[in-house]
Amino acid sequence: MKLFYRVLAHLLTGIFVILLGWAIVFYWGIMEEINDEVDDSLEDYSELVIIRSLAGKELPAHDNGSNNQYFLKEVDVSYALSKEAICYRDSMIYIAEKGETEPARILTTIFKDKDERYYELSVYTPTIEKRDLKEAIFQLLIGLFVVLLITILVINVWVFHQSMKPFYILLDWLEKFRLGKKNDVLDNPTHTTEFRKLNEAVSRFASHSEEMFEQQKQFIGNASHEIQTPLAICQNRLEMLMEDETLSEQQMGEIAKTCQTLEYVSKLNKSLLLLSKIDNSQFTSVEKVCLNEILYRYLHDYQEVYDYKGITLDVHEKNTFNITMNGTLAVVLITNLLKNAFVHNIYKGKIQIEITSSNIRFGNTGKDEHLDEKHIFERFYQGSKKEGSTGLGLAIVDAICRQSQLSIQYQFVKGWHWFDISC
């Protein structure tokens, strides 16, 4: 979830809780105020009725045209003593004049006259419909929430983007930053202390990364060159030694094995150097290349090798696959797949290549089982050891695909191993 939406979600949740609490307190406060005013009116009217009753004067009519009405009855001592002197309650009463039931506030009190007789006086007056009040407050809450929501959204979007503008500029700069390429200087002026410190820290780390990257490139190049030279010298000396006629057949065999080992180490060194260059994005130049042309250019060289193993090659060219990528890597991609199809094939096996406008597929017979898709593109993963393989071919292919924004998929279908590369 984006930072903006996360902040907004927390903000709206807090506002909703606050508004809900406000609505409850607001409703409770209104009802207390209303009840207090009504209770004062009922107390005044009940005192009037009690005073007149005790004085023997004429009592007000039960229906005197006002909102206040009363009901007076004599009660026994036990009943009077069991009740509170005065109490208030809400109830529904029937209004004869209107012919309907309405909510009312009722005051009930007990008093006695000079003859020690007890009376219960109930005074009531119609009041507001509390259910309607709840609905009104709820509607007001919803309306207020919607208005606040829209207002907060507008203000928060503006404030957030204004406040976080340096952050998004920095984020955009980091997304475009590439090691090994010429990067623009970070231009992100801000008066916010935290963002200014963040800009300085990112600039320092970027500069340090570029320095380390250049040192790493230089080290890899120097190390590869220094290793390759003595390897070549050793091979040349061994080849010269093999020309010595005084050597026995066993010695010649051992020297031949040593030459093969040195050749393998040399190939391994070159492959690791190539992988490092790809991972370090040292192949920066790109051009429009045709994979069909590259395939046919190197297919003739591999045809003799295929014939030696009795492998049948079949190419289905449905369309031209043009793509923008580094030309050197395109050659390495095709040649590694051609070599992989040979090394991991069987005697008198088959190779099939299919080309469309958006993908190229290499299929070959081989070991009759599905390879591990999770590890097949890892370095030095070979399943079963194959002569002449360093275990880096498919790792290089995968690295080139990632460098060139290509997708590579492996499938095993009816005894065929398929490698599908698409853009």
Residue pairs with C-beta under 8 A, 6 or more apart in sequence:
1 9
3 164
4 157
4 160
4 164
7 156
7 160
8 153
8 156
11 152
11 156
12 149
12 152
15 145
15 148
15 149
15 152
16 145
19 141
19 144
19 145
19 148
20 141
23 137
23 138
23 140
23 141
26 137
27 133
27 134
27 137
30 133
31 130
31 133
34 127
34 128
35 88
35 105
38 105
38 125
38 127
39 88
39 105
39 107
41 68
41 125
42 68
42 88
42 105
42 106
42 107
42 123
42 124
42 125
43 107
45 68
45 70
45 123
45 125
46 70
46 107
46 109
46 121
46 123
48 60
49 59
49 60
49 70
49 72
49 121
49 123
50 109
50 111
50 121
52 58
52 59
52 60
53 59
53 72
53 111
53 113
53 119
53 121
54 111
54 113
54 114
59 72
60 70
62 69
62 70
62 71
63 69
63 96
63 97
67 125
67 126
68 123
68 124
68 125
69 123
69 124
69 125
70 121
70 122
70 123
70 124
71 121
71 122
71 124
72 119
72 120
72 121
72 122
73 119
73 120
74 117
74 118
74 119
74 120
75 110
75 118
75 119
75 120
76 118
77 118
79 118
79 120
80 110
80 112
80 118
80 120
83 108
83 110
83 120
84 110
85 109
85 110
86 107
86 108
86 109
86 110
87 107
87 108
87 109
88 105
88 106
88 107
88 108
89 105
89 106
89 108
90 103
90 104
90 105
90 106
90 127
90 130
91 103
91 104
91 106
91 124
92 101
92 102
92 103
92 104
93 101
93 102
93 104
93 106
93 124
93 126
94 100
94 101
95 101
95 102
95 126
102 126
102 129
103 126
103 127
103 128
103 129
103 130
104 124
104 125
104 126
104 127
105 124
105 125
105 127
106 122
106 123
106 124
107 122
107 123
107 124
108 120
108 121
108 122
108 123
109 120
109 121
109 123
110 118
110 119
110 120
110 121
111 118
111 119
111 121
112 118
112 119
113 119
161 168
163 192
166 188
166 189
166 190
166 192
166 195
166 199
167 195
167 198
169 188
170 186
170 188
170 195
170 198
170 199
170 202
173 184
173 186
173 188
174 202
176 183
176 184
177 183
177 206
178 281
179 209
179 210
179 213
179 280
179 281
180 213
180 217
180 280
180 281
180 282
180 284
181 281
181 284
183 206
183 210
186 199
186 202
186 203
186 206
188 195
188 199
190 196
190 199
213 280
216 280
217 277
217 280
217 282
220 273
220 276
220 277
220 280
221 273
224 269
224 270
224 272
224 273
227 269
228 266
228 269
228 270
231 262
231 265
231 266
231 269
232 266
234 262
235 259
235 262
235 263
235 266
238 255
238 258
238 259
238 262
239 259
241 247
241 255
242 252
242 255
242 256
242 259
247 255
264 390
267 390
268 390
268 392
271 390
271 392
271 393
271 396
272 392
274 332
274 396
275 379
275 392
275 395
275 396
275 399
277 283
278 329
278 396
278 399
278 400
278 403
279 399
281 403
283 326
283 328
283 329
283 403
284 326
285 326
285 327
286 324
286 325
286 326
287 324
287 325
287 326
287 327
288 322
288 323
288 324
289 322
289 323
289 324
289 325
289 327
289 330
290 320
290 321
290 322
291 321
291 322
291 323
291 330
291 334
291 355
291 360
292 317
292 320
292 321
292 355
294 330
294 331
294 334
295 315
295 334
295 338
295 353
295 355
295 360
298 331
298 334
298 335
298 338
299 313
299 315
299 338
302 335
302 338
302 339
302 342
303 313
305 342
306 312
306 313
306 342
306 351
309 342
309 345
309 347
309 348
309 349
310 347
310 348
310 349
311 342
311 345
311 348
311 349
311 350
311 351
312 348
312 349
312 350
312 351
313 350
313 351
313 352
313 353
314 350
314 351
314 352
314 353
315 352
315 353
315 354
315 355
316 352
316 353
316 354
316 355
317 355
318 354
318 355
318 356
318 357
319 355
319 356
319 357
320 355
320 357
321 355
321 356
321 357
321 358
321 359
321 360
322 357
323 330
323 404
323 406
323 423
325 403
325 404
325 406
326 403
326 404
329 400
329 403
329 404
332 396
332 400
333 397
333 400
333 401
333 421
336 393
336 394
336 396
336 397
337 362
337 397
337 419
337 421
338 362
339 393
340 362
340 364
340 393
340 394
340 397
340 419
341 351
341 362
341 363
341 364
342 351
342 364
343 386
343 387
343 388
343 389
343 393
344 364
344 366
344 367
344 386
344 389
344 417
345 351
345 364
345 365
345 366
346 365
346 366
346 367
349 364
349 365
349 366
350 364
350 365
351 362
351 363
351 364
351 365
352 361
352 362
352 363
352 364
352 416
353 360
353 361
353 362
353 363
354 360
354 361
354 363
355 361
358 422
358 423
359 420
359 421
359 422
359 423
360 420
360 421
361 418
361 419
361 420
361 421
362 418
362 419
363 416
363 417
363 418
363 419
364 416
364 417
365 415
365 416
365 417
366 417
367 383
367 384
367 417
368 415
369 412
370 412
371 383
371 410
371 412
371 417
372 381
372 383
373 410
375 381
376 383
376 394
376 410
377 394
377 395
377 397
377 398
377 408
377 410
378 395
379 391
379 392
379 395
380 390
380 391
380 392
380 395
381 391
381 394
381 395
382 389
382 391
394 419
397 408
397 419
398 408
400 406
401 407
401 408
401 421
405 423
406 421
406 422
406 423
407 421
407 422
407 423
408 419
408 420
408 421
409 419
409 420
409 422
410 417
410 418
410 419
410 420
411 417
411 418
411 420
412 418
